């Protein structure tokens, strides 16, 4: 639709949430935005401008993840670009920190293509396409749906379910300056696990989902213990095990690694009066004392997912 300008917003996400490895995702109130406009001429090329996170670093052509998702969705819809598509990406989500920057880029690209074509994909196909491009259904599902989301594979593609959420309205994030690519965090995981570890994670995930649905902070403390990914990844995040171990003393009901890390996420014991911000700053100070440069930040849970507007 030449000349039509649309803006897409896609939220950050925190996946896994302790024991919910590759199953749970939580949308956060930190957004990447993409402006898309298709010219009447130009041969169907894609131009990308990146502002904010990744500026001067991320590619500006069709190999950019937003552009790749955009072009893949155009093909999926059997649409045609009459002219050059210009994508202006305003990124607020830190890269390679376990906050779903790749999921947000992928989802934003798909929704930008739908908006530009005026032809939305069916929700289940949109999810499947996003997961196919990005590789992690839990992140893209939370980005698309918002709130707390559970995700699992099925014979027809990924299945996602938006869950009731009555947990803390704000969470504390401790974001270090260093990055850990998801592929590197995956590489340290074993191929098989003891049965006891698998059972423990099923038990804890059930408690965690119940705690976040009911708002029970005591249950939340019992729900984040993990045996499938966090213990193996601690060697990638210097000092993170000590910060997580001390989180309760600083006012956290529970704490875990966000996604594949290295960001840490903590749920505060109480709400309001800047509790999440105070917790984030306290835990960031603890990590800095161990020699890790980091930033503490409080973010609200985003109760809706990615969307486009004119």
C-alpha positions as CSV (number, residue, x, y, z in Angstrom):
1,X,0.0,0.0,0.0
2,X,2.3,2.8,-1.3
3,X,2.5,5.9,0.8
4,X,0.9,4.5,3.9
5,X,3.1,4.9,7.0
6,X,2.6,2.6,9.9
7,X,4.3,2.2,13.2
8,X,4.7,-1.1,14.9
9,X,5.6,-1.5,18.6
10,X,6.9,-4.8,20.0
11,X,7.7,-5.4,23.7
12,X,10.7,-6.9,25.4
13,X,10.3,-10.4,26.9
14,X,11.8,-12.5,29.6
15,X,11.6,-16.2,28.9
16,X,12.1,-19.3,31.0
17,X,11.4,-17.6,34.3
18,X,13.5,-20.2,36.2
19,X,12.1,-23.7,35.7
20,X,9.9,-22.8,32.7
21,X,12.7,-23.6,30.2
22,X,11.5,-23.0,26.6
23,X,7.9,-22.9,28.0
24,X,7.2,-19.6,29.7
25,X,7.5,-16.0,28.6
26,X,6.6,-12.7,30.2
27,X,6.2,-9.4,28.2
28,X,7.8,-6.3,29.6
29,X,7.1,-2.6,29.2
30,X,10.1,-1.8,27.1
31,X,9.4,-1.4,23.4
32,X,11.1,-1.4,20.0
33,X,9.3,0.6,17.4
34,X,9.5,0.3,13.6
35,X,8.1,2.8,11.1
36,X,7.4,1.3,7.7
37,X,6.6,3.1,4.5
38,X,6.5,1.7,1.0
39,X,7.3,4.0,-1.9
40,X,5.5,3.8,-5.2
41,X,8.7,3.0,-7.0
42,X,12.1,1.5,-6.3
43,X,11.9,-2.2,-7.3
44,X,10.9,-3.7,-4.0
45,X,14.1,-3.1,-2.2
46,X,14.3,-2.7,1.6
47,X,16.2,0.1,3.4
48,X,16.7,0.0,7.1
49,X,17.7,2.8,9.5
50,X,18.6,1.8,13.1
51,X,18.3,4.2,16.0
52,X,19.1,3.5,19.6
53,X,20.3,0.0,20.6
54,X,22.4,-1.4,17.8
55,X,22.8,1.8,15.9
56,X,26.0,1.6,13.8
57,X,26.2,-2.1,14.5
58,X,23.1,-3.8,13.1
59,X,22.9,-4.3,9.3
60,X,20.9,-1.8,7.3
61,X,20.0,-3.9,4.4
62,X,17.8,-7.0,3.8
63,X,20.0,-9.1,6.1
64,X,18.7,-7.0,9.1
65,X,16.4,-9.3,11.2
66,X,13.5,-6.8,11.0
67,X,13.9,-6.7,7.2
68,X,14.2,-10.5,6.9
69,X,11.0,-11.0,8.8
70,X,9.3,-8.3,6.8
71,X,10.3,-9.8,3.5
72,X,9.5,-13.4,4.6
73,X,6.0,-12.2,5.7
74,X,5.5,-10.5,2.3
75,X,6.3,-13.8,0.6
76,X,4.0,-15.7,3.1
77,X,1.1,-13.3,2.2
78,X,1.8,-13.7,-1.5
79,X,2.0,-9.9,-1.6
80,X,4.2,-7.7,-3.8
81,X,6.2,-4.6,-2.9
82,X,5.5,-2.0,-5.6
83,X,8.5,0.1,-4.4
84,X,11.2,0.4,-1.8
85,X,10.2,-0.3,1.7
86,X,11.8,1.9,4.3
87,X,12.0,0.6,7.8
88,X,13.1,3.0,10.6
89,X,13.9,0.9,13.7
90,X,13.9,2.7,17.1
91,X,15.4,0.2,19.5
92,X,15.1,0.4,23.2
93,X,15.7,-3.3,24.1
94,X,19.4,-4.2,24.8
95,X,20.9,-6.7,22.4
96,X,22.0,-10.2,23.5
97,X,21.0,-9.7,27.2
98,X,18.1,-12.2,27.6
99,X,15.3,-9.6,27.0
100,X,14.0,-10.8,23.7
101,X,15.5,-8.3,21.3
102,X,15.5,-10.8,18.4
103,X,11.9,-11.8,19.1
104,X,10.8,-8.1,19.1
105,X,12.7,-7.5,15.8
106,X,11.1,-10.6,14.2
107,X,7.6,-9.8,15.4
108,X,7.9,-6.1,14.4
109,X,9.0,-7.1,10.9
110,X,6.1,-9.4,10.4
111,X,3.5,-7.0,11.7
112,X,5.1,-4.2,9.6
113,X,4.6,-6.3,6.5
114,X,1.0,-7.1,7.5
115,X,0.2,-3.5,8.1
116,X,1.9,-2.4,4.8
117,X,0.0,-5.0,2.8
118,X,-3.3,-4.4,4.7
119,X,-3.6,-8.2,5.0
120,X,-3.1,-9.7,8.5
121,X,-2.0,-13.3,8.8
122,X,-4.0,-15.7,10.9
123,X,-2.7,-15.6,14.5
124,X,-1.6,-19.2,14.5
125,X,0.4,-18.7,11.2
126,X,1.9,-15.4,12.5
127,X,3.2,-17.3,15.6
128,X,4.5,-20.2,13.6
129,X,6.3,-17.8,11.1
130,X,7.8,-15.8,13.9
131,X,9.1,-18.9,15.7
132,X,10.4,-20.3,12.4
133,X,12.4,-17.1,11.8
134,X,13.6,-16.4,15.3
135,X,13.9,-19.9,16.7
136,X,12.3,-19.4,20.1
137,X,8.6,-19.8,20.3
138,X,8.4,-18.8,24.0
139,X,9.8,-15.3,23.3
140,X,7.9,-14.6,20.2
141,X,4.6,-15.8,21.7
142,X,5.0,-13.5,24.7
143,X,5.9,-10.6,22.4
144,X,2.8,-11.2,20.3
145,X,0.3,-11.9,23.1
146,X,1.6,-9.9,26.0
147,X,1.4,-10.8,29.7
148,X,2.4,-14.3,30.8
149,X,2.4,-16.9,28.1
150,X,3.0,-20.7,28.0
151,X,4.2,-22.2,24.8
152,X,4.7,-25.8,23.5
153,X,5.2,-27.5,20.1
154,X,2.3,-29.3,18.5
155,X,1.9,-31.3,15.2
156,X,0.6,-28.2,13.5
157,X,3.2,-25.7,14.9
158,X,3.8,-23.9,18.2
159,X,0.8,-23.6,20.5
160,X,0.7,-20.6,22.9
161,X,-1.7,-19.9,25.7
162,X,-2.0,-16.6,27.5
163,X,-2.2,-17.3,31.3
164,X,-3.8,-15.3,34.1
165,X,-1.3,-12.9,35.7
166,X,-1.7,-11.5,39.2
167,X,2.0,-11.4,40.0
168,X,4.0,-8.2,40.8
169,X,3.0,-5.5,38.4
170,X,6.6,-4.4,38.2
171,X,9.8,-6.5,38.1
172,X,13.4,-5.6,38.8
173,X,16.0,-6.1,36.1
174,X,19.7,-6.1,36.5
175,X,21.3,-5.6,33.1
176,X,25.1,-6.1,32.8
177,X,27.2,-4.3,30.2
178,X,28.4,-7.6,28.7
179,X,26.5,-9.7,26.2
180,X,26.0,-13.5,25.9
181,X,24.6,-14.7,22.6
182,X,21.8,-17.2,22.9
183,X,23.8,-19.7,20.9
184,X,26.6,-19.5,23.4
185,X,24.2,-20.0,26.3
186,X,22.7,-23.0,24.5
187,X,26.0,-24.6,23.8
188,X,26.8,-25.1,27.5
189,X,23.6,-27.2,28.1
190,X,23.7,-31.0,28.3
191,X,21.9,-33.2,25.8
192,X,20.3,-35.3,28.5
193,X,19.2,-34.7,32.1
194,X,18.6,-37.0,35.1
195,X,15.0,-37.9,35.7
196,X,15.1,-36.2,39.1
197,X,16.0,-32.9,37.5
198,X,13.2,-33.1,34.9
199,X,10.7,-34.0,37.6
200,X,11.9,-31.1,39.8
201,X,11.4,-28.6,37.0
202,X,7.9,-29.9,36.2
203,X,7.0,-29.5,39.9
204,X,8.5,-26.0,40.2
205,X,6.9,-24.8,37.0
206,X,3.5,-25.9,38.2
207,X,4.0,-23.9,41.4
208,X,5.4,-20.9,39.5
209,X,2.4,-20.7,37.1
210,X,0.0,-20.9,40.1
211,X,1.9,-18.3,42.0
212,X,1.9,-15.8,39.2
213,X,-1.8,-16.5,38.5
214,X,-2.8,-16.0,42.2
215,X,-0.2,-13.4,43.3
216,X,1.0,-15.7,46.1
217,X,4.5,-14.3,46.9
218,X,5.4,-17.2,49.2
219,X,4.6,-19.7,46.5
220,X,6.6,-17.6,44.1
221,X,9.7,-18.1,46.2
222,X,9.3,-21.9,45.8
223,X,8.5,-21.7,42.1
224,X,11.7,-20.3,40.5
225,X,14.2,-23.1,41.4
226,X,15.7,-24.6,38.2
227,X,17.9,-27.6,37.3
228,X,17.8,-27.5,33.5
229,X,19.6,-24.4,32.4
230,X,20.6,-21.9,35.1
231,X,23.1,-24.1,36.9
232,X,25.0,-24.8,33.6
233,X,25.0,-21.2,32.5
234,X,26.3,-19.6,35.7
235,X,29.8,-19.9,34.5
236,X,28.9,-17.4,31.7
237,X,27.7,-14.7,34.1
238,X,30.4,-13.9,36.6
239,X,29.0,-13.3,40.0
240,X,25.4,-13.9,39.1
241,X,25.0,-16.9,41.4
242,X,25.9,-14.7,44.3
243,X,23.5,-12.0,43.3
244,X,20.7,-14.5,42.9
245,X,21.6,-16.1,46.2
246,X,21.4,-12.8,48.1
247,X,18.2,-11.5,46.3
248,X,15.8,-12.4,49.1
249,X,17.9,-10.4,51.6
250,X,17.4,-7.3,49.4
251,X,13.6,-7.7,49.1
252,X,13.0,-10.2,46.4
253,X,10.3,-12.8,46.6
254,X,12.1,-14.7,43.8
255,X,14.9,-14.1,41.3
256,X,16.1,-15.9,38.2
257,X,18.0,-15.4,35.0
258,X,16.1,-13.6,32.3
259,X,15.9,-15.7,29.1
260,X,19.3,-17.0,28.2
261,X,20.9,-14.2,30.3
262,X,23.0,-12.4,31.3
263,X,20.2,-10.1,32.6
264,X,18.8,-11.1,36.0
265,X,15.1,-10.7,36.9
266,X,13.7,-10.4,40.4
267,X,10.1,-10.2,41.6
268,X,9.7,-7.8,44.6
269,X,8.1,-8.9,47.8
270,X,5.9,-5.8,47.9
271,X,4.5,-3.5,45.3
272,X,4.4,0.3,45.1
273,X,6.5,3.0,46.7
274,X,9.3,2.3,44.2
275,X,9.9,-1.2,45.6
276,X,10.9,-2.7,42.2
277,X,13.2,0.2,41.5
278,X,14.8,0.0,44.9
279,X,15.3,-3.8,44.5
280,X,16.8,-3.3,41.1
281,X,19.3,-0.7,42.4
282,X,20.2,-2.8,45.4
283,X,20.9,-5.9,43.4
284,X,22.8,-3.9,40.8
285,X,25.0,-2.5,43.6
286,X,25.6,-6.1,44.8
287,X,26.7,-7.1,41.4
288,X,28.9,-4.1,41.0
289,X,30.6,-5.0,44.2
290,X,31.7,-8.2,42.5
291,X,33.3,-6.2,39.7
292,X,30.5,-6.4,37.1
293,X,29.3,-3.1,35.5
294,X,25.5,-3.2,35.3
295,X,22.3,-1.2,35.4
296,X,19.3,-1.7,37.7
297,X,15.9,-1.0,36.1
298,X,12.3,-1.5,37.1
299,X,9.8,-2.4,34.3
300,X,6.1,-3.0,34.4
301,X,4.7,-6.2,33.0
302,X,3.2,-5.5,29.6
303,X,-0.3,-6.8,29.5
304,X,-0.7,-6.5,25.8
305,X,1.6,-7.5,23.0
306,X,2.9,-6.1,19.7
307,X,0.6,-4.0,17.6
308,X,0.6,-1.6,14.7
309,X,-0.9,1.9,14.4
310,X,-1.1,4.5,11.6
